[in-house]
Amino acid sequence: YLPQWQPCPVIPEAPLLIIDEAQRLPFKVRRKLFRSGIPLLLATHRNLTPWLRYYGYRSVTQRIGTSVSVEKIQEIFNRRIEASRRLADQPVPRLSARDAEMLIQRFGTNIRSMGNYLYDIFQQPIKDHGQMRFID
């Protein structure tokens, strides 16, 4: 997460980076990051596609509107989970329709709050018969 009105934190070296508020990347940091060619998942309020293409990235954009559906929530978060996969041969948890319904009931259309909640869940070692539990 890149905070507003604060210095840009150090961007770690990693096999995949997920950056929230990517529009806040300072020019020099953005140029260095995009030159690296590492896989990126960017959440941004500004279209960075021209920059990404300039540096050789293939860009997929997901626009999030003011309304959400169970299917859209599943699509958004299951794509994010899949994009974060570390090992190709390992299964990844999937957000079910029931989980998506509960997220909508709890957070309405606030995708950011849903993402923060799921991030916290992923960071906890909660397992249920070998499956990650999204909702308690």
Protein Blocks (a to p, Z undefined) as FASTA:
>chain_A
ZZehiacddddddfbdcdehklmpcfklmmmmmmnopacddddfbdfklmmmmnopacdd
ddddfbdcfklmmmmmmmmmmmmpmblkbccddddfklmmmmmmmnomalklmmmmmmmm
mmpccdeehiacfbZZ
